[in-house]
C-alpha cells in the first residue's frame, strides 16, 4: 500500500502547495503556490527537505490525519497553531519543530487565531505528480495537487517515504512574542493615476478590515471607498501577486497566489513581496493599514527578508539543545512572527 | 516611441506602449516579448504579453528595476516580426441550437439575422491578442463593428467549456466551465488547454484564428475523435 496521511477530517481548505508554477502566466496559468512562501520553506527545512518541496497548506481550520505509513516525520509552521496527537498519551507539539509519528497515530492540526495559513511538511515530501513543473493545487482549472482540489475526507495524501529517517528532531529556537503589527508596505501603481487624490490619501491613512470574502485568489477589504477619477474599466493587463485592484465599488481586493494572470480593474498599489507573509497571515475581521515605499526600497526589503530568513534557517538546531541566539533582530523585520509560533 | 515603465511591486515591471487595444500596439508588445525571451536579461523570471503592455517578472535577488529598465530599453524596437512565428488555426464552430444560447438575442441587439451574425463572425480572421482569465483563454479581435456589444448585464454563473463568446470588440473561447459575462454565440469541440501536452495552450499570443461553421452532428463526431486522440486542429504557418 502507498504510504500516506489518511484524511479523517479535511479542514476548511487544505491543499498541496509548493513555491508555485513559474513560467506559464503568458498562457493564463496562475502561479499558485504557498500564500506564505517563507512558512512553506521553513516547514520543509525542519523536516530536512529541500525548501521548495510540496507540503500541505492549511487555511483557517485544521485537518485531522491518520498515519498510514510505518512512520512519518512532520513539521508544522504557523503562528499559534499546534499538532494535537491522539495517542495513548495525548500530547501537543508546538509549531516550529519536527516530530516523528508512527502508523495508526492520529493527529489534528489545531489552528490558533493568529494566522490564516499554516504549513505541514512531511519528510521526503508529498508524492503527487508535477503539473507544468509544480505540485501546487490550482482548483479553478483542477491543476496539480491531489486531483486538482483541496483535500477531502477519506483521501490519502501519498508520501514519498514509507518510514522516517533515523535522526534527531529539529526546531527553530523558541521565539519571543511578536513585535507590534506594522503597516503593510506597498509600491504605488501601476494605475494610481486612475484614482482621485482623496483615494490615494485614504489608501495610506485609513484602516481597512479584511472581509469574509477571502480565498486563495484574493481578499476583499472594507474601508473608505477608493474613488476613481473616471471609469474603472482598463484595457486588461497582467496582474502581479500582491496587486490591490479596485473595482467600481471602491472596495479594494488584494490579489493572492491563485489570482488570474490578467484583469480589467485599475490597480492602485502592490504589496511588497517582503510583506506577502504578513498579508497572508491576515484573517477575516483583521484590521490593516498601508504605507508606501519606492520600488527600489521594496527590492531592498525583499533582499533583507531573504537574508533574515537565511539566518533563521541557520539557527535551526537539534531539539534537545538549549537556545543561545538572540532573535530580536528577526522580530524587528516582522518576519519570524509570520512563520513561527509566539507560544505566549 | 513613447514607452512607460511602471512598477507592479518589487517583482514585476510593466512596459506600457499605449492605452488602447489595437493591432499596432499588440505587434510592439509581441515583438518586445520575443526579443526579451531570446535575450533574457539577468534575473528575468517570465513575461506576460497583454493588449498594450508587456509584464516583465523579475527576481529582485538577481536584478533590480533600474537595471532591468535599462536592459529592456536596449531591446526596444529591434524590428522583430512576431507574425513570422505565428500560426493560423481553423477552429470548428457550431453556431446552432443549444450550442448558441445567446445567438438569437445577439441578432436582435445588433439588428442582424442569426445567419448574418454567424457569417460576420466566421468570416473574420481574428488576432490572438493575449491569453488570460483562465489557462488557455484567448482574447481575440477585432470583431466586425456591427457585432460589438457590451458584456451581459447579468453574467452567467456557469458557462460551459468550449463556448465561443463575444463582448465589446473581442471574441473568446472558454477553455473550462466557469462564470462568464460574454454573449455565447457558438461552441467548439476542440480542447484549448491540455497540461499533458508539450504545448499546453493551443493558441499563442500573435496567432490567427478562423472559425469554420459545423453542424451538431460534426460537433459530436469531432468530440469523439478528440477523446480518441485522433483529431488535430487544422493549422498553417501564418506567414505562408
Boltz contact constraints between the chains, C-beta under 6 A:
constraints:
  - contact:
      token1: [A, 23]
      token2: [B, 46]
      max_distance: 6.0
  - contact:
      token1: [A, 25]
      token2: [B, 46]
      max_distance: 6.0
  - contact:
      token1: [A, 25]
      token2: [B, 48]
      max_distance: 6.0
  - contact:
      token1: [A, 26]
      token2: [B, 48]
      max_distance: 6.0
  - contact:
      token1: [A, 27]
      token2: [B, 131]
      max_distance: 6.0
  - contact:
      token1: [A, 27]
      token2: [B, 201]
      max_distance: 6.0
  - contact:
      token1: [A, 28]
      token2: [B, 131]
      max_distance: 6.0
  - contact:
      token1: [A, 28]
      token2: [B, 132]
      max_distance: 6.0
  - contact:
      token1: [A, 28]
      token2: [B, 134]
      max_distance: 6.0
  - contact:
      token1: [A, 28]
      token2: [B, 135]
      max_distance: 6.0
  - contact:
      token1: [A, 28]
      token2: [B, 136]
      max_distance: 6.0
  - contact:
      token1: [A, 28]
      token2: [B, 137]
      max_distance: 6.0
  - contact:
      token1: [A, 29]
      token2: [B, 135]
      max_distance: 6.0
  - contact:
      token1: [A, 131]
      token2: [B, 195]
      max_distance: 6.0
  - contact:
      token1: [A, 132]
      token2: [B, 195]
      max_distance: 6.0
  - contact:
      token1: [A, 141]
      token2: [B, 135]
      max_distance: 6.0
  - contact:
      token1: [A, 141]
      token2: [B, 176]
      max_distance: 6.0
  - contact:
      token1: [A, 187]
      token2: [B, 7]
      max_distance: 6.0
  - contact:
      token1: [A, 187]
      token2: [B, 9]
      max_distance: 6.0
  - contact:
      token1: [A, 189]
      token2: [B, 6]
      max_distance: 6.0
  - contact:
      token1: [A, 189]
      token2: [B, 7]
      max_distance: 6.0
  - contact:
      token1: [A, 190]
      token2: [B, 6]
      max_distance: 6.0
  - contact:
      token1: [A, 190]
      token2: [B, 8]
      max_distance: 6.0
  - contact:
      token1: [A, 190]
      token2: [B, 14]
      max_distance: 6.0
  - contact:
      token1: [A, 235]
      token2: [B, 21]
      max_distance: 6.0
  - contact:
      token1: [A, 235]
      token2: [B, 51]
      max_distance: 6.0
  - contact:
      token1: [A, 235]
      token2: [B, 52]
      max_distance: 6.0
  - contact:
      token1: [A, 237]
      token2: [B, 50]
      max_distance: 6.0
  - contact:
      token1: [A, 237]
      token2: [B, 53]
      max_distance: 6.0
  - contact:
      token1: [A, 238]
      token2: [B, 48]
      max_distance: 6.0
  - contact:
      token1: [A, 238]
      token2: [B, 50]
      max_distance: 6.0
  - contact:
      token1: [A, 238]
      token2: [B, 55]
      max_distance: 6.0
  - contact:
      token1: [A, 240]
      token2: [B, 8]
      max_distance: 6.0
  - contact:
      token1: [A, 240]
      token2: [B, 9]
      max_distance: 6.0
  - contact:
      token1: [A, 240]
      token2: [B, 12]
      max_distance: 6.0
  - contact:
      token1: [A, 242]
      token2: [B, 9]
      max_distance: 6.0
  - contact:
      token1: [A, 260]
      token2: [B, 133]
      max_distance: 6.0
  - contact:
      token1: [A, 261]
      token2: [B, 132]
      max_distance: 6.0
  - contact:
      token1: [A, 262]
      token2: [B, 50]
      max_distance: 6.0
  - contact:
      token1: [A, 262]
      token2: [B, 132]
      max_distance: 6.0
  - contact:
      token1: [A, 270]
      token2: [B, 8]
      max_distance: 6.0
  - contact:
      token1: [A, 270]
      token2: [B, 9]
      max_distance: 6.0
  - contact:
      token1: [A, 272]
      token2: [B, 10]
      max_distance: 6.0
  - contact:
      token1: [A, 273]
      token2: [B, 10]
      max_distance: 6.0
  - contact:
      token1: [A, 273]
      token2: [B, 11]
      max_distance: 6.0
  - contact:
      token1: [A, 295]
      token2: [B, 7]
      max_distance: 6.0
  - contact:
      token1: [A, 295]
      token2: [B, 10]
      max_distance: 6.0
  - contact:
      token1: [A, 295]
      token2: [B, 65]
      max_distance: 6.0
  - contact:
      token1: [A, 298]
      token2: [B, 10]
      max_distance: 6.0
  - contact:
      token1: [A, 299]
      token2: [B, 10]
      max_distance: 6.0
  - contact:
      token1: [A, 299]
      token2: [B, 60]
      max_distance: 6.0
  - contact:
      token1: [A, 299]
      token2: [B, 64]
      max_distance: 6.0
  - contact:
      token1: [A, 302]
      token2: [B, 10]
      max_distance: 6.0
  - contact:
      token1: [A, 302]
      token2: [B, 60]
      max_distance: 6.0
